[in-house]
């Protein structure tokens, strides 16, 4: 098994790349906006399983999502 060495960091190295999601965010596709909207409703209703499933759908569309309370933040996923 090959070992990988990653440096330990105390904060998200991509933190400055996140944008707060707002309905109809112009930098997101209509499909991504729809999923974010559905996820906002799931978070509001505390349907965590639905919110987790919708996070996976957002990832399939090429975005990383994180939340603070009910606020959602997004960034484009890195493709290296």
C-alpha positions as CSV (number, residue, x, y, z in Angstrom):
1,X,0.0,0.0,0.0
2,X,1.3,3.4,-1.0
3,X,1.4,6.1,1.7
4,X,0.4,9.6,0.9
5,X,1.6,12.5,2.9
6,X,-0.6,15.6,3.2
7,X,0.3,18.6,5.2
8,X,-1.9,19.3,8.2
9,X,-3.7,22.6,8.0
10,X,-6.0,24.2,10.6
11,X,-8.3,25.9,8.1
12,X,-9.9,25.0,4.8
13,X,-7.3,26.0,2.1
14,X,-10.2,26.7,-0.3
15,X,-12.2,28.8,2.1
16,X,-11.8,32.0,0.0
17,X,-13.2,30.2,-3.0
18,X,-16.7,29.7,-1.5
19,X,-19.6,31.9,-2.5
20,X,-22.9,32.2,-0.6
21,X,-25.7,30.7,-2.5
22,X,-28.7,32.9,-3.2
23,X,-31.7,31.9,-5.3
24,X,-31.0,32.1,-9.1
25,X,-27.3,32.7,-8.5
26,X,-26.0,33.9,-11.8
27,X,-22.8,31.9,-11.7
28,X,-24.6,28.6,-11.3
29,X,-26.6,26.7,-13.9
30,X,-30.4,26.5,-13.6
31,X,-30.0,22.8,-12.7
32,X,-27.6,23.6,-9.8
33,X,-29.8,26.4,-8.6
34,X,-32.8,24.0,-8.5
35,X,-30.9,21.5,-6.4
36,X,-29.6,24.2,-4.1
37,X,-33.2,25.5,-3.7
38,X,-34.4,22.0,-2.9
39,X,-31.6,21.6,-0.4
40,X,-32.4,24.9,1.3
41,X,-35.9,23.6,1.9
42,X,-34.6,20.3,3.2
43,X,-32.3,22.2,5.6
44,X,-35.1,24.5,6.8
45,X,-37.3,21.4,7.5
46,X,-34.3,19.7,9.1
47,X,-34.6,16.8,6.7
48,X,-30.9,15.9,7.0
49,X,-31.0,12.7,4.9
50,X,-32.6,14.7,2.0
51,X,-30.0,17.5,2.4
52,X,-27.2,14.9,2.3
53,X,-28.6,13.3,-0.9
54,X,-29.0,16.7,-2.5
55,X,-25.3,17.5,-1.6
56,X,-24.4,14.4,-3.6
57,X,-26.4,15.7,-6.5
58,X,-24.7,19.1,-6.3
59,X,-21.3,17.3,-6.4
60,X,-22.4,15.4,-9.5
61,X,-23.0,18.9,-11.1
62,X,-19.4,19.9,-10.3
63,X,-19.7,21.9,-7.0
64,X,-18.6,21.5,-3.4
65,X,-21.2,22.7,-0.9
66,X,-20.9,23.6,2.8
67,X,-23.4,25.1,5.1
68,X,-23.4,27.3,8.2
69,X,-26.7,26.8,9.8
70,X,-29.2,27.1,7.0
71,X,-26.9,29.2,4.8
72,X,-25.3,27.4,1.9
73,X,-21.9,28.2,0.3
74,X,-20.5,26.7,-2.9
75,X,-17.4,26.5,-5.0
76,X,-16.5,24.8,-8.2
77,X,-14.9,21.4,-7.6
78,X,-11.3,21.0,-8.5
79,X,-10.6,18.8,-11.5
80,X,-7.0,17.8,-11.4
